[in-house]
Amino acid sequence: MSSILVFNKPFQVLSQFSNGEGRVTLADYIDMPSYYPAGRLDYDSEGLMILTNDGALQNQIANPKHKLEKTYWVQVEGAVNEDQLKCLRAGPILKDGPTKPAKVRLLGAQAHSLWPRVPAIRDRISIPTQWLEIRISEGRNRQVRRMTAAVGLPTLRLVRVAIGNWRLKGLDVGQWRLENT
């Protein structure tokens, strides 16, 4: 029987089980032989990762051709304006070509329900920050960070909160749970 392991990946953890450079990996949090990541999450990003013991399911979740939507909460530097939101929604053009349209909205107080990041994000009194929710179905390398940078909004913190129907709901940072498929 295939099952899913839902993991809340901390900041600066590699989304793999081994590393020759002494960095923290999934193995420091998960001791479940035969479970493998269905996709990646950057070293400096946080949040939801899905692992599974079923290779076909792993491919279905990770492969962008299946268009499984991923939801990110993104703290950006600067005051977001309507033109920037329109550009993100239309799909900004990156060095490797245009992105597909994204679903983007400003986040309110719900972003404050996130755990504190260690180390904390720098705080500049003279430069505002805002939180966005960005939903995409592509999976390019560092795509969300490159999208926000392309519209003049550098990403300060990026947290994946959902992949398809899977959610972080109720998982503290560094914790995981098993779910049957």
Number of C-alpha atoms within 10 A of each C-alpha: 6 13 15 22 20 23 25 25 28 25 22 16 22 22 22 16 16 14 12 5 6 7 12 19 19 20 16 13 17 15 10 12 8 9 19 20 24 23 17 16 24 15 17 14 23 24 25 28 24 26 24 25 19 17 14 10 17 19 16 15 22 19 16 15 12 12 15 18 18 19 21 22 26 25 22 22 20 15 13 18 8 8 10 17 19 16 18 24 19 16 18 21 16 13 7 7 9 12 20 15 17 23 18 20 15 13 16 11 7 9 16 10 7 13 9 10 12 9 8 8 11 7 9 9 7 7 9 12 18 18 24 20 21 22 22 22 21 21 18 11 11 11 14 23 18 19 23 23 16 17 17 15 20 18 20 17 19 23 23 23 21 20 21 12 8 15 19 20 11 10 15 15 19 17 15 21 12 13 12 9 9
